[in-house]
């Protein structure tokens, strides 16, 4: 057994942490090695001094604070979300982004279909009124009814 | 020349002479009835009457809407050349409606809503090329009658190439049409107008034809007309979609002009045609921007979404073809509008 290896085992030998075979080997070496015996004596003296040092007192509430920190749930980060929830949210967002313009376009189309005839009548009326023998009162009646429907008011029903 | 050939030539000459002489004889008879004035002169007088006569009267309009005639009474004042004031008297749904037209703008006050709707002037007939009217319409004198105590000449206007008939009772002293009738070849009498009283030569104050916005009334402008563009190519470029025009039009209709239509999300093109006395409007819009019509009666010949509406002789037909929504408006029989619709070429 080399002297360096024994030196590494001396602290464990003092603390009684070696196997019986290892401890017997150390004792045999110490019988024949003066430097190792001196080293063992130095270690023993140091451990004795450390053992005599006073134990510092813990601050009040240290244990309670420690346990509260251990038991408090860690703050969640969005990246820690379960993956299915993230996928669902992304899918919902995609549906909204696609559906909103589609629904809006459809509503605008229906609105245009609703007011289209009245818009066209309003545009047609001035040219029709210029034709000879066109009755202005009649064409005005048709045009004003269309104007009311264009602003969202009921005129008098239509065919 | 053989006897057969001689007889044939004689027959052709006799037929030609009869055809030529009969209208001439008819015109002579009409002229005699009118005291030396021709039917054409009476019609021309009626055309220019709005430019030279002031009048005020009560008029009754009866218009076929759906299956029933609707009657509207209106007080009408006209100041030459193109100012007009209409006060609607009945039925209850329109009573109180006031329309003032100064020849540039129209102000429509609706009392039940307390709103004023501003729009373009319906300034009335302009003196156009009378020859074009004569070319395209057969005008004849039907009779001489009195209307509200005034002598009138009853004229019939029938399109030479189309169908339908317009009858006018023309005041022989002033040229004003005291009574009118619109006859549809399929539906019969579809619209009449007549004065129940009329006064001429009144010195109307100008203020009568100026708008007076009632205090607190909302003023709305639902349609802004853009300037008229002439060519179809210009229009197609301005709206960004291809245009197709009808291949055949009845009664010698010719393209008069067109303009883009902008109404909210709707983009369309308006082309207008005239045969000298009737206006045909053609509106073209992408079907993606204009949904199927929600009103009107179905027209199966043009597809499931085709619909027709009518106000007297004026009809609207809407249908879809090749991704475009097309609309025709004009005082033509529905069958004629359907024929025009079917003549649109494939894109």
Interface residues (C-beta under 8 A of the other chain):
Chain A: X106 X108 X109 X110 X111 X112 X113 X114 X115 X116 X117 X119 X120 X121 X122 X123 X124 X125 X126 X127 X128 X129 X130 X131 X132 X133 X134 X135 X136 X137 X138 X139 X140 X141 X142 X143 X144 X147 X148 X150 X151 X153 X156 X157 X158 X159
Chain B: X46 X47 X59 X61 X63 X65 X66 X70 X72 X74 X76 X78 X84 X86 X88 X93 X94 X97 X99 X101 X106 X108 X110 X113 X115 X117 X119 X120 X121 X122 X123 X124 X125 X126 X128 X133 X157 X166 X168 X177 X180 X191 X193 X220 X222 X223 X225 X256 X259 X261 X263 X264 X265 X266 X268 X270 X272 X274 X276 X277 X278 X279 X281 X283 X285 X288 X289 X290 X291 X292 X293 X294 X295 X296 X297 X309 X310 X311 X312 X314 X316 X318 X325 X327 X329 X331
